[in-house]
Structures are given as C-alpha cells and as structure tokens.
Amino acid sequence: MVTLGVRRWETLADSVQGVGKRRNQDWYACQGTGSGPDPLVLAVADGHGSAVHARSALGARFAVDRFVVLAGAFGRAAHDCHEPGRLARLMTYARDDFPRALVHEWRQEALGHWDRNRPVVEEASREPGTEEKLVLYGTTLIGAVLTPWLFVAWQIGDGDLAVVEHDGTLVRPLAPAEEDLGDETESLCGREAWRAMRMHWAPLFEEARSPRLVVLSTDGLSKSFASADGYREFVSGLAGRLAQEGGAGVREALPDWLAQASRYSGDDTTLAAAVRPAPAPAGTPAAPGGPEGPVEPGAAEARTPPGPDGGEVDTERTTET
C-alpha cells in the first residue's frame, strides 16, 4: 500500500571555507518540503579548485542549480509512481536519462558562461577546445530528491551520502568500492561524465520505512577523520543530537563543527541534511560520540551495521554504479 501523506522534513545546511583557501569552491542547496507537489531536493558540489579548474566555484554553483531544477521536476513526476509500470519507467529514467540530462545542462551552463566571459588574449592565441573550456569549471556533485513515495540520489566524484535508515542502520549507499587516491576524482567536466554517475534508488511504500536522516557532504568533512569509521560516528552522533534536541540547536552548532573539520582536512567543508522528526523511544541512549563537534581524527571507532546487499536492477531499493 502506498502512503499518500505528506512527509515533513526538517533541513539544515552550511558551508565553511578551508583554512588558507582564497575562496570557498563548494556550493549547496536545500529546497522543498518533501510533499508530492513540492519534493525535497538536496545537493552539494565541490569545485576542484586547482589552477586548471580556475572557474570551478562557478562550476559547482551551476551543478547545484541545474540539479535542483531537474530533480524537482523528476520528483513531481513521481507523484503517480504507484500506477502500474510507472515506477519501473521512472527508475529507467533516473538511471539512464537523468545523468545525461544533468551533464548536458551543466555543460551548456558552463559553455554559456565562457562565451559571456572570455578572457582577454592576444589575437593570435588559439581558441580553447570545448573540453578545455569545461575543465575550467570542473566539479563533483551529490544530489538527492525525497518525495512521499521515493528517495533517489546521484553522485559523481568524491564526497559522501550517508543515510540513517528507519531502523537506525547507517549506510553509505553511493560509496565507491575503492576510494579515489589523493586528489583524483571523477568530475562533471569528464568527457563522458554521465557514465561515472552513481545512483541510489529506494522506493518508500510505507511512511514508517522512510529514512530518519539523509546527509550529503563534500569530502572536506570525511577527510577530517582518520578513517571512515570516524565519519560514520559523526553521522551517528548527528542523528542522536537531532533526535534528542531537534534541529534548532544542531543548526546553530553546525558551523562550528564544520569549521573544526575544515581545520583538520584543510579543505572547504559543506553539509546539507534532511531529518524526519520522530520521537525517540523512552530510554533510548544517546548515540555514541555524538558531535560536540566533529570527532577528532582517530579519536574513536564506530560500530555500524553493514549496508544492504547488492542485487539485480529492479524497482526495489538498489544502487547503480
């Protein structure tokens, strides 16, 4: 049975410039309520920031802006996903067509900006090729859309999507099998960037089974910990604080937590999250290592259940890489 009620999501987000950075290359957005007519869209992007990616802060903004528009339209189209065959068609679009549309829109935005803002060069200078222009705007992107019936997320490049499921299980459904080495990562400026985009697909047929917390963050946060366990413990602690205190206090403390993480990673640090408020059962203990701020790198080890098993692509919960 499909739940037709409106889910009420509370959002929190912030971004902190990296220590010693000339400007913040990250961008983020939180938009919508999570209802059928007004899907909740979250996105974070991390411009690459090096000299060869001189306009990447703009590239990150273009990526988020275009994602918000496309994901919002996708979420509204999902209002009748309970109709026979509709869910399968939506999944095919999300897996195959949405990445192509997003990359196309981003490329057009970046190239349009180039045309309007050409650098002053000598007449004899060679016009850069299309791919060379796009490299200037290189960025990663993580985005998610939540409706009363569907949770879908996409990612290209580094950064993290963490989900605290309805039963408290913490998963990172879009984490790559092998982490990128050093500063190398997939990018929207890649020649076939849509092929590198990973997708997480999770229909929500019962309101009680929707996630408690969805967290999107750039790699400035996860890099501040000595291991992935430290990052998972941060998210567990965040969920615990939200359950105990609600969003107001956490929202106020978030900039300080991100600033502390940035001091450890040296990178711009951005987080956008959505929490589904629910009363904690009486006697529930606080999550271990709840963030008085980000856990100091190497300070603790978290014990978290494993993620869901893989399987063939169908209309059930799945992750495409």
Backbone torsions as a table, in degrees:
resi	resn	phi	psi	omega
1	MET	NA	134.4	-177.4
2	VAL	-89.1	132.7	176.4
3	THR	-79.9	126.4	-177.5
4	LEU	-105.0	2.1	-178.4
5	GLY	-73.4	167.4	178.3
6	VAL	-89.9	125.7	175.6
7	ARG	-85.2	136.8	-179.1
8	ARG	-104.7	112.5	179.9
9	TRP	-106.6	141.9	172.5
10	GLU	-108.8	137.3	-176.6
11	THR	-117.8	153.8	172.5
12	LEU	-147.1	144.6	-177.1
13	ALA	-162.0	151.1	174.2
14	ASP	-166.0	167.6	-179.9
15	SER	-145.3	139.2	-178.4
16	VAL	-125.8	132.8	178.4
17	GLN	-71.5	139.8	180.0
18	GLY	-65.5	147.6	178.9
19	VAL	-61.0	128.2	178.3
20	GLY	81.6	-2.5	178.6
21	LYS	-79.6	144.2	179.6
22	ARG	-73.6	-30.8	177.4
23	ARG	-158.0	159.7	178.1
24	ASN	-79.5	121.4	-179.0
25	GLN	-91.4	-2.9	-178.7
26	ASP	-87.0	160.4	172.1
27	TRP	-148.4	154.0	-179.6
28	TYR	-152.3	165.8	175.9
29	ALA	-154.7	146.3	169.2
30	CYS	-132.4	123.3	-174.7
31	GLN	-146.6	137.0	175.6
32	GLY	99.3	171.4	-175.9
33	THR	-109.6	-17.6	-176.5
34	GLY	95.4	5.0	175.6
35	SER	-80.0	171.2	178.4
36	GLY	-58.4	-50.4	179.9
37	PRO	-74.7	-17.5	-174.0
38	ASP	-135.1	73.5	-177.3
39	PRO	-60.9	151.4	175.4
40	LEU	-86.5	126.4	179.6
41	VAL	-121.1	128.1	176.2
42	LEU	-120.8	143.1	177.0
43	ALA	-155.9	142.4	170.8
44	VAL	-135.2	143.5	178.6
45	ALA	-137.3	148.7	-176.2
46	ASP	-129.0	100.0	176.5
47	GLY	-63.3	143.9	-170.6
48	HIS	-67.1	-34.9	167.6
49	GLY	85.7	-13.5	-179.2
50	SER	-79.3	174.9	-176.1
51	ALA	-59.8	-37.4	-179.3
52	VAL	-72.9	-13.0	177.4
53	HIS	-115.7	52.8	-168.5
54	ALA	-64.2	-21.0	-179.8
55	ARG	-112.0	26.5	-172.4
56	SER	-70.2	-25.0	175.2
57	ALA	-62.6	-38.4	174.7
58	LEU	-69.2	-39.2	178.5
59	GLY	-59.6	-39.7	178.0
60	ALA	-64.2	-42.3	179.2
61	ARG	-65.3	-43.1	177.8
62	PHE	-59.5	-41.3	-178.1
63	ALA	-62.4	-46.6	-179.8
64	VAL	-65.8	-45.1	-178.1
65	ASP	-61.1	-44.2	-179.0
66	ARG	-70.6	-36.4	178.2
67	PHE	-63.0	-44.3	-178.7
68	VAL	-57.1	-42.9	-179.3
69	VAL	-66.7	-50.3	-176.3
70	LEU	-68.2	-42.3	-178.9
71	ALA	-69.1	-34.7	175.8
72	GLY	-62.3	-44.0	177.8
73	ALA	-64.4	-40.7	177.6
74	PHE	-61.9	-45.4	-179.7
75	GLY	-61.5	-40.3	178.1
76	ARG	-67.8	-32.5	178.1
77	ALA	-69.4	-17.7	-178.3
78	ALA	-84.5	4.7	-175.5
79	HIS	-63.4	-25.6	-179.7
80	ASP	-112.8	32.5	-174.7
81	CYS	-68.5	-11.1	178.1
82	HIS	-79.0	-9.2	178.0
83	GLU	-69.9	147.3	-176.8
84	PRO	-54.3	127.7	176.7
85	GLY	82.5	-15.3	-175.3
86	ARG	-67.4	-41.5	-176.6
87	LEU	-64.0	-40.9	179.3
88	ALA	-63.8	-39.3	179.4
89	ARG	-67.8	-39.5	177.4
90	LEU	-62.7	-40.4	-179.8
91	MET	-65.1	-40.5	178.3
92	THR	-62.4	-41.9	178.1
93	TYR	-63.9	-44.9	-178.3
94	ALA	-62.6	-36.9	-177.1
95	ARG	-78.7	-40.7	-170.7
96	ASP	-106.0	-47.6	-170.6
97	ASP	-89.6	-37.1	-178.3
98	PHE	-59.8	-47.3	178.6
99	PRO	-58.9	-40.9	178.9
100	ARG	-63.6	-43.4	-179.5
101	ALA	-64.1	-41.9	-178.8
102	LEU	-65.0	-46.5	180.0
103	VAL	-62.9	-42.4	178.5
104	HIS	-59.8	-48.3	-179.4
105	GLU	-61.0	-42.7	-179.4
106	TRP	-64.5	-44.2	179.8
107	ARG	-60.7	-43.5	179.6
108	GLN	-63.0	-40.0	179.0
109	GLU	-64.0	-44.9	-178.5
110	ALA	-66.5	-45.4	-179.5
111	LEU	-66.4	-35.4	176.4
112	GLY	-63.9	-40.1	177.5
113	HIS	-65.1	-40.1	177.5
114	TRP	-58.7	-46.9	-177.6
115	ASP	-61.4	-33.8	-179.2
116	ARG	-84.2	-14.0	-174.3
117	ASN	-137.8	54.9	179.0
118	ARG	-69.6	137.3	177.0
119	PRO	-68.8	151.9	177.8
120	VAL	-76.7	119.0	-178.7
121	VAL	-134.2	167.3	177.9
122	GLU	-68.6	151.5	-176.7
123	GLU	-57.6	-35.2	-176.0
124	ALA	-80.2	-5.8	-177.1
125	SER	-66.3	144.2	-179.5
126	ARG	-74.1	136.6	174.6
127	GLU	-69.2	125.6	178.4
128	PRO	-60.9	148.5	175.3
129	GLY	-73.3	168.1	-178.3
130	THR	-56.1	-46.9	-177.7
131	GLU	-66.0	-35.2	177.7
132	GLU	-64.3	-39.8	177.5
133	LYS	-63.9	-43.1	-176.6
134	LEU	-65.9	-33.2	179.6
135	VAL	-57.9	-33.3	179.3
136	LEU	-58.4	-27.8	-173.9
137	TYR	-103.9	13.5	-170.8
138	GLY	-55.8	137.2	-176.8
139	THR	-157.8	157.0	168.7
140	THR	-93.3	173.5	177.3
141	LEU	-159.3	136.2	166.6
142	ILE	-127.2	131.5	179.8
143	GLY	-142.8	151.1	-179.9
144	ALA	-142.4	152.1	173.8
145	VAL	-132.4	134.0	-179.8
146	LEU	-125.1	127.5	174.9
147	THR	-125.5	175.5	177.7
148	PRO	-62.7	-13.5	-173.8
149	TRP	-122.9	-7.4	-168.7
150	LEU	-154.0	141.7	173.3
151	PHE	-129.5	116.8	-179.6
152	VAL	-130.2	141.0	178.4
153	ALA	-139.4	151.5	178.8
154	TRP	-133.0	151.7	178.0
155	GLN	-150.4	139.5	167.3
156	ILE	-133.0	128.2	-179.3
157	GLY	89.6	-165.9	-174.8
158	ASP	-83.3	-172.5	-170.8
159	GLY	102.9	-178.5	-171.4
160	ASP	-140.7	139.2	165.7
161	LEU	-113.5	118.5	177.1
162	ALA	-119.3	137.5	-177.6
163	VAL	-128.7	125.3	169.6
164	VAL	-95.8	111.3	-174.7
165	GLU	-71.8	175.3	-177.0
166	HIS	-60.3	-26.6	-178.3
167	ASP	-97.4	8.7	179.3
168	GLY	91.4	-7.1	176.7
169	THR	-64.1	134.6	178.5
170	LEU	-105.4	124.8	-179.8
171	VAL	-130.1	155.1	173.0
172	ARG	-120.9	80.5	-167.2
173	PRO	-66.6	-19.3	-178.6
174	LEU	-109.3	10.0	177.9
175	ALA	-64.4	133.2	180.0
176	PRO	-69.9	155.6	178.2
177	ALA	-61.1	-35.9	176.9
178	GLU	-127.6	127.7	-179.3
179	GLU	-68.1	147.2	176.3
180	ASP	-63.3	144.2	-179.8
181	LEU	-87.4	134.4	177.1
182	GLY	58.1	-132.6	-178.7
183	ASP	-99.1	7.9	179.2
184	GLU	-75.3	133.2	178.6
185	THR	-157.5	158.2	172.8
186	GLU	-66.7	157.8	-173.3
187	SER	-148.6	153.3	173.9
188	LEU	-64.8	-18.0	179.8
189	CYS	-85.8	0.0	177.4
190	GLY	-64.3	154.5	-175.0
191	ARG	-61.3	-39.0	177.5
192	GLU	-126.1	60.3	-171.9
193	ALA	-60.6	-31.8	-178.0
194	TRP	-62.1	-27.8	179.6
195	ARG	-71.3	-23.5	-178.3
196	ALA	-89.7	-1.4	-176.5
197	MET	-82.3	129.9	178.8
198	ARG	-98.7	147.2	-177.1
199	MET	-129.8	140.0	171.8
200	HIS	-116.9	128.1	-174.5
201	TRP	-122.6	122.4	-176.3
202	ALA	-144.4	93.9	173.4
203	PRO	-62.7	147.4	-178.1
204	LEU	-122.0	88.6	-175.6
205	PHE	-84.2	-15.7	177.7
206	GLU	-131.9	132.2	-178.1
207	GLU	-58.3	-35.4	-177.4
208	ALA	-66.6	-16.5	-178.0
209	ARG	-100.3	5.1	177.2
210	SER	-73.7	154.7	-176.7
211	PRO	-59.8	151.1	172.5
212	ARG	-79.5	-35.4	-173.8
213	LEU	-150.9	135.5	174.5
214	VAL	-124.3	124.6	-176.1
215	VAL	-124.1	125.8	172.6
216	LEU	-113.3	133.3	180.0
217	SER	-148.6	147.7	174.1
218	THR	-76.5	167.3	-171.0
219	ASP	-72.4	-7.2	173.6
220	GLY	-61.2	-25.8	177.9
221	LEU	-79.4	-55.2	-175.6
222	SER	-65.2	-31.0	179.0
223	LYS	-69.9	-11.9	-179.6
224	SER	-80.0	-7.0	179.8
225	PHE	-106.5	153.5	-178.8
226	ALA	-70.1	-24.0	-178.4
227	SER	-153.8	170.6	178.5
228	ALA	-62.7	-26.8	178.6
229	ASP	-62.0	-37.5	178.4
230	GLY	-63.3	-40.5	177.6
231	TYR	-64.7	-44.1	179.7
232	ARG	-62.2	-37.0	178.9
233	GLU	-66.4	-37.5	176.0
234	PHE	-58.9	-47.8	-178.5
235	VAL	-64.9	-40.7	177.0
236	SER	-60.8	-43.4	178.4
237	GLY	-64.7	-38.5	177.0
238	LEU	-61.0	-45.0	178.3
239	ALA	-61.1	-41.1	179.3
240	GLY	-63.6	-44.6	179.6
241	ARG	-64.9	-40.3	178.6
242	LEU	-63.6	-40.7	179.7
243	ALA	-65.7	-37.1	-176.3
244	GLN	-81.8	-40.8	-169.1
245	GLU	-111.1	-16.4	-172.3
246	GLY	82.1	-179.2	-170.7
247	GLY	-80.8	-23.9	-172.1
248	ALA	-62.1	-50.5	-178.9
249	GLY	-66.8	-39.0	179.3
250	VAL	-66.1	-40.9	179.4
251	ARG	-62.2	-38.1	179.2
252	GLU	-67.8	-36.5	-177.1
253	ALA	-83.7	-18.0	-172.6
254	LEU	-55.3	-44.6	179.9
255	PRO	-57.9	-38.0	179.3
256	ASP	-67.4	-39.4	178.6
257	TRP	-63.0	-44.2	-179.7
258	LEU	-67.4	-36.4	178.1
259	ALA	-64.1	-38.7	178.0
260	GLN	-66.3	-41.8	177.1
261	ALA	-61.3	-41.7	-179.3
262	SER	-63.1	-34.5	178.1
263	ARG	-65.1	-33.3	178.0
264	TYR	-77.2	-42.6	-175.1
265	SER	-85.9	-25.5	-175.6
266	GLY	74.8	10.0	-173.3
267	ASP	-118.8	159.1	170.0
268	ASP	-56.6	142.2	-173.9
269	THR	-134.8	122.2	-174.2
270	THR	-134.4	139.5	177.8
271	LEU	-138.3	136.3	171.9
272	ALA	-132.6	130.4	-173.7
273	ALA	-140.7	154.3	173.9
274	ALA	-128.9	131.8	-179.7
275	VAL	-121.9	136.9	175.5
276	ARG	-96.9	103.2	-175.7
277	PRO	-59.5	134.0	177.1
278	ALA	-153.3	138.6	179.7
279	PRO	-66.5	133.1	177.7
280	ALA	-74.2	140.6	177.2
281	PRO	-59.0	146.9	180.0
282	ALA	-58.1	135.4	177.2
283	GLY	85.3	3.1	179.5
284	THR	-70.2	125.4	-179.3
285	PRO	-73.4	159.8	176.3
286	ALA	-65.4	148.4	176.3
287	ALA	-61.9	143.1	-177.5
288	PRO	-63.1	136.1	174.6
289	GLY	64.5	30.8	-179.3
290	GLY	-51.0	142.4	-168.7
291	PRO	-71.4	101.2	162.5
292	GLU	-70.8	-14.1	175.7
293	GLY	175.2	175.4	176.7
294	PRO	-53.8	138.5	179.3
295	VAL	-62.8	135.5	-179.5
296	GLU	-59.3	136.1	-179.5
297	PRO	-49.8	128.7	178.2
298	GLY	77.2	5.5	-173.4
299	ALA	-78.6	-24.8	-175.4
300	ALA	-154.5	160.9	175.7
301	GLU	-116.4	132.7	179.8
302	ALA	-101.1	145.8	174.1
303	ARG	-107.8	113.8	-178.1
304	THR	-128.5	145.1	178.3
305	PRO	-64.1	153.6	178.9
306	PRO	-68.2	160.8	177.5
307	GLY	-73.1	173.8	-178.3
308	PRO	-67.4	152.2	177.6
309	ASP	-66.5	153.5	176.4
310	GLY	-77.1	178.8	179.9
311	GLY	176.9	177.6	179.8
312	GLU	-68.5	153.5	-179.5
313	VAL	-71.9	124.7	173.3
314	ASP	-151.6	-163.2	-176.1
315	THR	-84.1	-0.9	175.7
316	GLU	-83.5	177.0	-178.7
317	ARG	-59.4	129.0	-178.4
318	THR	-157.9	161.5	176.9
319	THR	-127.1	127.6	179.1
320	GLU	-101.9	133.9	174.1
321	THR	-124.8	NA	NA
